[in-house]
């Protein structure tokens, strides 16, 4: 009899409307708080008066059906607008995320050997890290480059360097991501020149250049030119790729570096969406239809320490982007509304004390990226708090992804946390937070005006200071740093050692290439590039491709263009 009554009660509950269910649950929650909870906490109080997510959002002790979105369509189904649950209908059941470990050091030949090692270990996409001179558009023999050549990434000065970087690697078979921003269009030109020399079909090439210059002014601080000509370069790469490289992503809009500069999860996705809107508006203003280029926009986010907030963050930004592209920009193609992103585990969370703990941190951060629906993933090496990762550290990081994909079962169900009372509520909170920040940016006059006024920089620095303060006083535990600290000698690990002769070899090759090139062709190519640069309506890419084919160097190209575009000095924010 009791079983019959239970079944009748369950059927009655199932027939409740959403509003009625929410009211019933709210009443039950209030009763629970008055009775069981009050009696229990009187004997054993909670450890804190209040709990916050990683980005400072209040976290309640329990969530219920009353916390789900009122409209089921906001959750929806994978591969269907607004893509909360993933951009594709089958997600990892159809194809596992691309395992894209970043690598780059020394000369191109040294990095090429690392690439081939990683491919042999099962890596499915390449990601290139460039040294500081290359990032800043400087040649290896520039006085400013002394001691930095090949140190934190690979040195690329001229086209033969790029040819050596991808020696014996079929660029039609493997996607290539290049972490490069102010000089990104020059690296893209070199990549195209290599592909054309090998006879590849440009429409078969896949991958991305990061090319997100606005986040440099906001967070990472690597720039060459002022904001407006830098935006023009991003615009030109997007337009060129939309016409010539059907599978290539000409920009990888990056929240990762915003986070690494000190922003929280809410700021990361809000600022990224503000920057995205600025790029799309710029390209649309040239007369290019949004559906002609939006399908090739891609994104790059960090996967931080707060597991559930990170999952919700990825879901929230995917939903917000879909709505923005359809409702604000009038996109008609679903491909234009699908936010596809690469994730990297959080380098800023890695510690020198107890470095083996970094393997655990990385595994959990990778899990949140997978649960959030990443299309590709980089897992950090355990030794990256010291230097670029060793071969062994990179292998462990890659194996972390492979274990997630093959042993845990997380690829079997799409969006397994979908419907979680907490995750759905947090997804909605973060989406609303994006909207609030977007309104602030618009009130300031848009992204460029907000940069000039120091809005983003001030927000990030305030958040970074608050995090540092909380870590210093122990409110934010970091195992091995401010909690569970080891006494005695620190743990020893093997780290990557850069060949000290690499810099000299790179400089010698660069100078030899300059000496051997056809000077008339180089001079003509540079003059043509400068003429194109002076015409804002012209596209820089074809002239840049010709310049690198003439063996003009990175520094020669950027140095000449400074005479046209000028340079940029930031107004400091304290």
C-alpha positions in Angstrom: 0.0 0.0 0.0 2.8 2.4 0.9 4.5 1.7 -2.5 1.2 2.6 -4.3 0.9 5.8 -2.3 4.6 6.7 -3.2 4.0 6.1 -6.9 0.8 8.2 -6.8 2.8 11.0 -5.1 5.6 10.8 -7.6 3.1 11.0 -10.5 1.4 14.0 -8.9 4.8 15.7 -8.5 5.6 15.0 -12.2 2.3 16.7 -13.2 3.2 19.9 -11.4 3.8 22.9 -13.6 7.3 24.4 -13.5 6.0 27.3 -11.4 4.2 25.1 -9.0 7.2 22.8 -8.7 9.4 25.8 -7.9 7.0 27.0 -5.3 6.7 23.5 -3.7 10.5 23.1 -3.7 11.0 26.6 -2.2 8.5 25.8 0.6 10.3 22.5 1.3 13.7 24.2 1.3 12.4 26.8 3.9 11.1 24.0 6.1 14.4 22.1 5.8 16.3 25.2 6.9 14.0 25.7 9.9 14.3 22.1 11.1 17.1 19.8 10.0 19.6 22.5 9.0 19.1 24.8 12.0 19.4 21.9 14.5 22.5 20.5 12.8 24.4 23.8 12.5 23.6 24.6 16.1 25.7 21.6 17.0 28.2 21.8 14.2 28.5 25.3 12.5 29.7 25.6 8.9 33.4 26.5 8.5 32.7 29.9 6.9 30.0 32.6 7.2 29.8 32.9 3.4 31.1 31.0 0.4 32.2 32.5 -2.9 33.0 31.1 -6.3 36.4 31.7 -7.8 35.0 34.9 -9.4 33.4 36.1 -6.2 29.8 35.0 -6.9 27.9 34.0 -3.8 27.6 30.2 -3.5 24.5 28.9 -1.6 24.8 25.6 0.3 22.3 23.8 -1.8 20.4 24.3 -5.1 17.1 23.0 -6.2 14.8 22.8 -9.3 13.8 26.4 -8.4 17.2 27.4 -9.6 16.8 26.1 -13.1 16.2 28.5 -16.0 12.5 29.3 -16.4 12.8 28.6 -20.2 14.0 25.0 -21.1 15.2 26.4 -24.5 18.0 28.2 -22.6 19.4 24.7 -21.8 18.3 23.0 -24.9 20.1 20.3 -26.8 23.7 20.1 -28.1 24.2 21.4 -31.6 21.0 23.5 -31.4 20.7 27.2 -30.8 21.7 28.7 -28.3 24.3 25.9 -28.1 24.5 25.9 -24.3 25.2 22.2 -24.3 27.8 22.2 -27.0 28.3 23.4 -30.6 27.8 20.0 -32.2 25.0 17.4 -31.9 27.4 14.5 -31.1 30.3 16.3 -29.4 32.9 13.8 -28.2 30.9 10.8 -29.3 31.7 11.8 -32.8 35.2 13.2 -32.4 37.4 13.7 -29.3 38.7 17.2 -28.8 42.0 18.1 -30.5 44.9 17.4 -28.2 47.1 20.4 -28.9 50.2 20.6 -26.7 52.1 23.9 -27.2 55.8 23.7 -28.0 58.5 26.1 -29.1 62.1 26.8 -28.2 65.5 27.6 -29.8 65.7 27.4 -33.5 63.0 26.1 -35.8 64.8 22.7 -36.3 64.8 22.1 -32.5 61.1 22.8 -32.2 60.4 20.7 -35.3 62.0 17.7 -33.5 59.7 18.3 -30.5 56.6 18.5 -32.8 57.5 15.2 -34.4 58.0 13.6 -31.0 54.6 14.8 -29.8 52.9 13.6 -33.0 54.5 10.2 -32.4 53.0 10.2 -28.9 49.5 10.7 -30.2 49.1 14.5 -30.3 46.5 15.5 -32.9 47.2 19.2 -33.4 50.3 21.5 -33.3 50.5 24.7 -31.2 53.5 26.9 -31.7 55.0 29.1 -29.0 57.2 31.9 -30.3 60.0 33.7 -28.5 59.7 37.3 -27.2 61.5 39.0 -30.1 59.2 37.2 -32.6 56.1 38.2 -30.5 57.2 41.8 -30.6 58.1 41.9 -34.3 61.9 42.2 -33.7 64.7 40.3 -35.5 67.0 38.0 -33.5 70.0 40.3 -34.1 68.1 43.4 -32.8 69.9 44.7 -29.7 66.6 44.4 -27.8 66.6 40.7 -28.5 69.8 39.9 -26.7 69.4 36.9 -24.4 65.8 36.3 -25.4 66.3 34.5 -28.8 64.6 31.1 -28.6 64.3 31.3 -24.8 60.5 31.2 -24.2 59.5 30.0 -27.7 60.9 29.4 -31.2 62.7 32.2 -33.0 61.2 33.0 -36.5 62.8 35.8 -38.5 62.4 34.9 -42.1 60.6 32.5 -44.4 63.3 29.7 -44.3 62.8 29.6 -40.5 59.1 28.7 -41.1 60.1 26.2 -43.7 62.4 24.5 -41.2 59.7 24.6 -38.4 57.3 22.4 -40.5 59.9 20.2 -42.2 58.4 16.7 -42.9 55.0 17.7 -41.4 52.0 17.6 -43.8 50.1 20.8 -43.2 47.0 19.5 -44.9 46.8 16.6 -42.4 47.4 18.4 -39.1 46.0 21.7 -37.8 48.4 24.3 -36.6 47.8 27.0 -34.0 50.2 29.9 -33.6 50.2 31.9 -30.4 51.2 35.2 -31.9 49.5 38.6 -31.9 51.0 41.9 -33.0 53.1 40.2 -35.7 50.5 37.5 -36.4 49.8 38.5 -39.9 53.5 38.1 -40.9 53.6 34.6 -39.5 50.4 33.8 -41.3 52.0 35.1 -44.5 55.0 32.8 -44.0 52.7 29.8 -43.3 50.8 30.5 -46.5 54.1 30.9 -48.4 55.3 27.5 -47.1 52.0 25.9 -48.1 52.1 27.4 -51.6 55.7 26.3 -52.2 54.7 22.7 -51.3 51.7 22.9 -53.6 49.1 22.6 -50.9 45.5 23.7 -51.3 45.0 26.7 -49.0 41.4 25.7 -48.5 42.5 22.4 -46.9 44.7 24.1 -44.2 43.3 24.2 -40.7 44.3 25.9 -37.5 44.5 29.4 -36.3 46.7 32.4 -35.6 45.8 34.0 -32.3 45.8 37.5 -33.8 43.7 39.0 -30.9 45.4 42.4 -30.6 42.8 44.1 -28.4 43.5 41.7 -25.5 47.1 42.8 -25.7 46.1 46.4 -24.8 43.8 45.0 -22.1 46.0 42.4 -20.5 49.1 40.9 -22.1 50.9 44.1 -23.1 52.5 43.0 -26.4 51.9 45.5 -29.2 53.8 47.2 -32.0 51.3 49.7 -33.5 48.5 51.9 -32.1 45.0 50.4 -31.6 43.4 51.5 -34.9 46.0 50.3 -37.4 46.3 47.1 -35.3 42.6 46.6 -35.7 43.0 47.1 -39.4 45.5 44.3 -39.6 43.1 41.9 -37.8 40.3 43.0 -40.2 42.5 42.3 -43.2 43.5 38.8 -42.0 39.8 37.9 -41.4 38.8 39.1 -44.8 41.7 37.4 -46.6 41.1 34.1 -44.9 37.3 34.3 -45.6 38.2 34.5 -49.3 41.1 32.1 -49.6 41.3 29.7 -46.6 37.9 28.1 -46.0 39.0 26.0 -43.0 41.4 28.4 -41.3 40.6 30.5 -38.2 42.1 33.9 -38.8 41.6 35.0 -35.2 41.6 33.2 -31.9 39.9 35.6 -29.5 41.5 35.0 -26.2 40.2 35.2 -22.7 43.1 33.1 -21.5 45.6 36.0 -21.2 42.9 38.2 -19.6 42.6 35.6 -16.9 46.3 35.1 -16.5 46.7 38.8 -16.1 44.5 38.6 -13.0 40.9 38.7 -14.2 38.3 36.3 -12.7 36.1 34.0 -14.7 33.3 36.6 -15.1 35.6 39.3 -16.3 37.4 36.8 -18.7 34.3 35.9 -20.7 32.7 39.4 -20.5 35.8 41.2 -21.8 36.3 38.5 -24.5 32.7 39.1 -25.7 33.3 42.9 -25.7 36.4 42.4 -27.8 34.6 40.0 -30.1 31.9 42.5 -30.8 34.4 45.1 -31.8 36.1 42.8 -34.3 32.8 41.7 -35.9 31.7 45.3 -36.2 35.0 46.2 -37.8 34.7 43.5 -40.5 31.0 44.0 -41.1 31.7 47.7 -41.7 33.8 46.7 -44.8 30.7 45.3 -46.4 31.5 41.6 -45.7 28.4 39.6 -44.7 28.6 38.3 -41.1 27.9 34.7 -42.3 30.8 34.9 -44.7 33.4 35.1 -41.9 31.8 34.4 -38.5 32.0 30.6 -38.9 35.8 30.8 -38.8 36.0 32.9 -35.6 37.5 30.8 -32.8 38.1 31.4 -29.1 40.7 30.6 -26.4 39.9 30.4 -22.7 41.6 29.3 -19.6 40.4 26.4 -17.5 40.9 27.6 -13.9 40.7 26.0 -10.5 37.0 26.4 -9.6 35.7 23.3 -11.4 32.0 24.0 -11.5 32.3 27.7 -12.2 34.6 26.9 -15.1 32.1 24.4 -16.6 29.3 27.0 -16.2 31.6 29.7 -17.7 32.1 27.8 -20.9 28.3 27.1 -21.2 27.4 30.8 -20.4 29.8 32.3 -23.0 28.6 29.9 -25.7 25.0 30.9 -25.1 25.7 34.6 -24.9 27.7 34.5 -28.1 25.0 32.7 -30.0 22.4 35.2 -28.9 24.7 38.2 -29.8 25.5 36.9 -33.3 21.8 36.2 -34.1 20.1 39.1 -32.4 22.7 41.9 -32.7 24.5 41.0 -35.9 21.7 39.3 -37.8 23.6 36.0 -38.4 21.4 33.4 -40.2 23.7 30.4 -40.4 24.0 28.2 -37.3 27.7 28.0 -38.0 28.0 31.7 -37.3 26.5 31.3 -33.9 28.6 28.3 -32.7 31.3 29.4 -30.3 34.2 26.9 -30.7 37.0 27.2 -28.3 40.5 25.9 -27.3 41.2 25.7 -23.6 44.4 25.7 -21.7 44.9 24.8 -18.1 45.9 27.6 -15.9 49.6 28.4 -15.9 49.1 30.9 -13.1 48.0 28.2 -10.7 51.2 26.2 -11.1 53.6 26.3 -8.2 57.4 25.9 -7.7 56.9 24.3 -4.3 55.8 20.7 -4.6 55.7 20.8 -8.4 54.3 17.3 -8.7 51.0 18.7 -7.4 50.8 20.5 -10.7 49.9 17.2 -12.4 46.8 17.0 -10.2 45.8 20.6 -10.7 46.2 20.2 -14.5 44.1 17.0 -14.6 41.2 18.6 -12.8 41.4 21.8 -14.9 41.4 19.7 -18.0 38.4 17.8 -16.7 36.4 21.1 -16.4 37.3 22.1 -19.9 36.1 18.7 -21.2 32.9 18.9 -19.2 32.4 22.4 -20.5 32.7 21.2 -24.1 36.1 22.3 -25.4 37.0 21.7 -29.0 40.8 21.5 -28.4 42.9 21.4 -25.2 46.4 22.1 -24.0 47.5 20.7 -20.6 50.4 22.4 -18.9 53.6 20.7 -18.0 54.3 20.1 -14.3 57.5 22.2 -14.6 56.1 25.3 -16.3 56.5 27.4 -13.1 60.3 27.0 -13.7 60.7 27.1 -17.5 59.3 25.8 -20.8 58.3 22.1 -20.3 60.7 19.2 -20.6 59.9 16.4 -22.9 58.9 14.2 -20.0 56.6 16.9 -18.6 54.9 17.3 -22.0 54.4 13.6 -22.3 52.7 13.4 -18.9 50.5 16.4 -19.8 49.5 14.7 -23.1 48.8 11.4 -21.3 46.6 13.3 -18.9 44.3 14.2 -21.9 44.5 10.7 -23.3 43.5 9.2 -19.9 40.5 11.6 -19.7 39.4 10.7 -23.2 39.9 6.9 -23.1 39.5 5.8 -19.4 37.1 8.0 -17.6 33.9 7.8 -19.6 33.4 11.5 -19.8 33.2 11.4 -23.6 30.2 9.1 -23.6 27.5 11.6 -22.5 27.2 15.1 -23.9 27.2 17.9 -21.3 26.8 15.5 -18.3 26.4 18.4 -15.9 23.5 19.8 -17.9 20.5 20.1 -15.7 22.6 20.3 -12.5 20.7 22.8 -10.3 24.0 24.5 -9.4 25.7 24.5 -12.8 22.5 25.8 -14.6 22.0 28.6 -12.0 25.7 29.6 -12.2 25.5 29.5 -16.0 22.7 32.0 -15.9 24.5 34.2 -13.4 27.6 34.4 -15.5 25.6 35.1 -18.7 23.9 38.0 -16.9 27.3 39.2 -15.8 28.5 39.3 -19.4 25.5 41.5 -20.2 26.2 43.9 -17.3 29.9 44.3 -18.3 28.9 44.8 -22.0 26.6 47.7 -21.0 29.4 49.4 -19.0 31.7 49.1 -22.1 29.1 50.6 -24.4 28.5 53.5 -21.9 32.3 54.2 -22.1 32.1 54.5 -25.9 33.1 50.9 -26.9 36.2 48.8 -26.5 38.7 51.2 -27.9 37.5 54.0 -25.7 37.4 51.7 -22.7 41.0 50.7 -23.3 42.1 54.4 -23.6 40.3 55.1 -20.4 42.0 52.2 -18.6 38.7 50.5 -17.8 39.7 46.9 -18.5 43.2 47.4 -17.0 41.8 48.8 -13.8 39.2 46.0 -13.4 41.9 43.4 -13.9 44.5 44.9 -11.6 41.9 45.3 -8.8 40.9 41.7 -9.1 44.5 40.5 -9.2 45.3 42.5 -6.1 42.3 41.1 -4.2 43.4 37.5 -5.2 47.0 38.1 -4.1 45.7 39.5 -0.7 43.4 36.5 -0.2 46.3 34.1 -1.0 48.6 36.0 1.3 46.3 35.8 4.3 45.3 32.1 3.6 41.7 32.8 2.6 42.6 31.3 -0.7 44.4 28.1 0.0 47.2 27.0 -2.3 48.5 23.5 -1.3 52.3 23.6 -0.8 52.4 27.4 -0.8 50.2 28.6 2.1 48.9 25.3 3.3 50.5 21.8 3.9 53.9 23.3 3.4 57.0 21.0 3.2 59.9 21.7 5.5 63.5 21.3 4.4 64.9 21.2 0.9 62.5 21.8 -2.0 61.6 19.0 -4.3 64.0 18.6 -7.2 62.8 18.1 -10.8 64.5 17.9 -14.2 63.9 21.0 -16.3 64.4 21.8 -20.0 67.9 23.2 -20.8 68.2 25.6 -23.8 71.2 25.0 -26.0 73.4 28.2 -25.3 74.7 28.1 -28.9 71.1 28.3 -30.4 70.9 32.1 -30.4 74.2 32.6 -32.2 73.2 30.0 -34.9 69.9 31.8 -35.4 71.5 35.2 -35.8 74.1 33.8 -38.2 71.4 32.3 -40.4 69.3 35.5 -40.5 72.3 37.6 -41.5 73.3 35.0 -44.2 69.7 35.1 -45.7 69.8 38.9 -45.8 73.1 38.8 -47.6 72.0 36.1 -50.1 68.5 37.4 -51.1 67.8 39.3 -54.3 68.0 42.9 -53.1 66.0 44.3 -56.0 63.0 42.0 -55.2 63.2 42.8 -51.5 63.3 46.5 -52.1 60.4 46.4 -54.5 58.3 44.2 -52.1 58.9 46.6 -49.2 57.9 49.6 -51.2 54.8 47.9 -52.4 53.9 46.9 -48.8 54.3 50.5 -47.6 52.1 51.8 -50.4 49.4 49.3 -49.5 49.7 50.2 -45.8 48.9 53.9 -46.6 45.6 52.9 -48.1 43.3 51.9 -45.3 40.8 50.3 -47.7 43.5 47.9 -49.1 44.3 44.5 -47.7 47.8 44.0 -46.3 47.9 40.2 -46.7 48.9 39.8 -50.4 51.7 42.4 -50.1 52.9 40.8 -46.9 53.0 37.3 -48.5 55.1 38.8 -51.3 57.4 40.5 -48.8 58.2 37.3 -46.9 58.7 35.4 -50.2 61.3 38.1 -51.0 63.0 37.1 -47.7 62.3 40.4 -45.9 62.6 39.7 -42.2 60.0 40.2 -39.4 61.9 43.2 -38.0 62.3 44.9 -41.4 58.6 44.6 -42.1 57.4 46.0 -38.7 60.2 48.6 -38.6 59.1 50.0 -42.0 55.4 50.0 -41.1 56.1 51.9 -37.9 56.8 54.9 -40.2 53.2 54.6 -41.5 51.3 53.4 -38.5 53.2 54.9 -35.6 53.8 53.3 -32.2 51.7 53.0 -29.0 52.4 54.0 -25.4 50.0 53.0 -22.7 48.6 55.4 -20.1 49.6 53.6 -16.9 46.9 52.4 -14.5 47.7 52.3 -10.8 
